[in-house]
């Protein structure tokens, strides 16, 4: 519903901003089209006074795509309009078209990320053992104590030779 309100105001004003009276009039028209809300839901003096105050802070104009107007919509219609979200640490937001463009030189970042993931997975799958040989050596031939470079398990061929065929 909040998008419908904003679209109705944009369509009536045909501009990115308007006076508080024009914005309130456009909202009243939009609200009359919604039978559950009724035409005078905006009639609260506090809501209209807040809209006039909002316009006064910006040279008599309400900027329709401003955070302040989004907050006003939320205050006036809390069930229909979500509160605006504070954007923190977004120094370079991208549009959908920018996301779809060729990444260019960002491939190196992906390679670095993949290397980090591979190292983490390597440590996880070897249970933290450096290179994994110490852990596997102790269990390779069913003997214990072969992980420290001793004789037990050190002559076991650990190279991968493909899937094991069942004996039959």
Secondary structure, DSSP 8 states (H G I E B T S, - for coil): -HHHHHHHHHHHH-SSEE-HHHHHHHHHHHHHT-TTT-TTGGG-HHHHHHHHHHHHTTTT-EETTSHHHHHHHHHH-TTTS-------S-TT---HHHHHS--GGGHHHHHHHHHHHHHHHHHHHTTT-STTHHHHHHHSSS-SS-TTS-STTTT------S------
